[in-house]
C-alpha cells in the first residue's frame, strides 16, 4: 500500500487489517474493516470476513472501503 493510500484511509477514518489465523487444521486469513469513532477516537470493527487467501481479503476490503472514501 502506498503512503498516499494510507493517508487517504486515515483521513476518512478507515483502516483494514488482514491477519493469518489457524482454523482447525489449516491457515486462513481474517480481514477486518475498521471505522474510527470521531467522538470517542476508538476504532470500531465495521465488517469482518475470513478467506482462504490474503488477496481475496484485500479484494473484499477494497470494495467496502470504496463505499466510504
N, C-alpha and C positions, 0 to 999 in steps of 0.2 A: 504494500500500500504506500502510495506517495504521500509526502508531507501535506500537500495541498488537500488530499482526500481526508487525511486525519483532521486537519484544521476545519474543514467543511462539516464533518460529522460532529466535532466537538462544539462548534458554533450553533449547530442545530440541536444540541443536547442529546445526541445519539451515539451509541457505540455498539460494536459487535464483538463477541468473544467466541472462539472456536477452540475446543479442547478435546483431546483423546480421553476416552473412558473405557473401562473394561465392562462389558455386558455379557454375563455368562462366561463363555469360553473365548469370546472374540473382542477385538478392539473396535469401537465405533466412535463417532465424532458428535459431540454435543455443540449446538450452536444457539447462542442467546443474543437477542437484540435488546439493548437497554435504552431507556429514556431517562434523562435527568429531570428530577422534580425541581422546578425553579424555586419553590417556596422552602423546601427542606434541604435542597442540594444533594439528596440521596439519588443513587442510580437504581431504577426500578426495572425489573425484567418485564418486557412487553410481549415477547414471543420467545419460545424455546422449542427446538426440534432436534431429533437425533438422525444422523445419516451414516452411511457406510464409508463415505469418503469426505475429506475436508473440502474438496472442490464443490461438491453438492451443497455443503453448508454455506459456502460463500455465495453460491448462485441464489439460494433461498433467501439469505440475509440481504443481498443486494436488492431483490425485489421488494422486500419490506422497507429497506432504507429509502429507496427512491420514492416511496409514497409520502415520506416525511421531509425530504430535503428539497 
